[in-house]
Amino acid sequence: MGGAIRPIDRAVQVSMSDSYPHLPPGHPPIPSRKTGLLLLNLGTPEATDYWSMRTYLKEFLSDPRVIEANRVLWWFILNGIILTTRPFRSGHAYEQIWNREKNESPLKTYTRGQAEKLTAALARGSKLIVDWAMRYGLPPVAERLQALKDQGCDRVVLFPLYPQYSAATTATALDKAYEKLLTMRWQPMIRVVPPYYEHPAYIAAVAESITEHMQGLSWTPDRILVAFHGLPREYLDKGDPYHCQCQKSARLLRNKLGLSEDKLQVVFQSRFGKAEWLKPYAQDTVEELPSQGVKKLLIVSPGFASDCVETLEELAIGLKETFMEKGGEEFSVVSCLNDSPRSIQMLKTIAEEELAGWV
């Protein structure tokens, strides 16, 4: 029945007289009990060339959680049209922000850094293993969940790095974990970190990052745009809570910073296709602001745990060009929290709430 028994590293084995003193002689080795914390993020291509981008985009855009369309029709659109041209455009965008030192995207660099630094911050020693995985691309969720199990984790906390919940982000990342659990004879117990869009530690960290960034500017913004990734309006109508959670995060940020709604405004970026998406659109808003007297603009993107192509290229490069061409004078983008000390403290605070009683 089944395949060969997976070997277990001797470092995670225990003697029969240790944690399991009553096991009979000859019993298969049982790893010592540990807890795993698995950070989940969206994903990234492995390189910027056409085929690497095509592989990544095909996996991403084939996800029915992301594109809720007739599957047969969408297959022809995706494979016959989109994947013939979009890998070139996306590859160019990634090329502009690629981490050449590590030969990887910044999202992978920062997510790895978050896991490594969170390990040190949580300081649970061998009792806790912190790992990370990507919904699309490498390292895959199933592989890292299995790795935690192989290292003796009989309890795992899944931590989707999406402050605001959406079926297209949080749910699809969790789907991959649950799919892997379906294949396991001895499943680890699972907890999931809930969306943290209103968590005081999150709001404080983002507000502090905005304040710190503004202190480094030689000018005062006329307007702060809070840019969240967009979604088709249809998803909101079907009950996705993402839009409402984005709005609440923005309202809490206004309260924390003491700003009015006309000074800190929500927009939605990264529209794809012709369907109506959540409004107002970031592109349209940025084009119109200079004619309304907004000449100095600051953008923050609190929906992203780490800087990625959407923040480093679409916002910092693309929207800046648009704003300046339309008559803007000053433009700046606040870095995401990334793996900064402020970010790690926030992640630690949130993670410890779900780890309570386990480690």
Steps between C-alpha positions, in 0.01 A plus 500: 500500500629845406860591430818461694519640853661845494833501689508723807814692582673362809507850646123493543474142629460426868587191699219278612573594859465875433164646392346160430625268779231235452565413135589135441841398365531533125233769469566740207678816617275789597626856462506723806198727530537843347278779375532651154420852386459522123496844337296504177541759225387533141797391293754606246660388174841337518644727231394781266528317167194411292470135603552565870238772491263284298529213749426730792217689331335179379485361852378831641238578236376140483387521863117511507521697824678778307306488174136408560400436140373218284794259515482384137472851359769630734739219398487617138540867595789427735694260281412648163536871576630602843793259533632592158563865586468571872818309604705754303336801671510344844860390449598858419331621818678241714829579329484855636465390863689167501735427791814437294717418798284200592357451150143498622202730541489733802187321623696178542789682669275674750281198576805287574632782719172516689517130580864513610459809716171381645677182612742710703231734631271222621799332668337163565810299415445152357135498609396727213594485131417802284485441127357675194328405176345649188155427359640523147855407411768393745517388773155341474265478797470119488876452507558725800204359693642151447843624610354626827330165557824314425680711759256394769238773487171347610347847530524767231385862494432628148568872469367651173688827454190683377367757749166516316321175413401410147410171338758588233784525754444358849257227399701367207819485710314303766348276231851381414573413861171314536563309177827376646330400825263280302797282401639457852428193710610674821398862465639775720249704695438830322434856607466795263596860577189705415509813283672773697364807320385659826759360738649781711856375434443515124339845501775635724777355284360644177427839660852517642650415161304784339606747768863394478497530120346847510764617747762418238334712231588861432137568408154440644256286298180664380340157498579146618363221284448164668530258209358150534511232234178502301238228451212466256192674638313173445698336782377764745144446383541125564597564861878537503585715807821644353365843406345557843816392680712733285272789586517421871881481491508842334256648752709372791812645338328838466407490867851399601662773292237766572419552133169571324360294214597764243862478619525119508309343212447136400568385144525159333779402263595223255177482303503211253260455208192701401261414783420756769734476798494660843510878474645755501774378267850606599601580142203729435533672836869576455434642153235737636664622821739764356210681330328508840794677662666193648862546396677305775396140539588219740389140445490217752394140425411332831335200335841359409713347775808542280603711205441328169448582133168672578665746739852537363410517131130579461487765773854632544583510128180489297275724709783743564547547126126558458482749785797705384379502137165639616661790686598354836806637677591258779432128529607231745401147598524366854680165512298202614581368845715223345737335750567818697517488882157667507360227276651216700364638827154525345514147357628370835212661689240356264661155476527463878123534533451183293802318645369543854468169679711318243847642568 
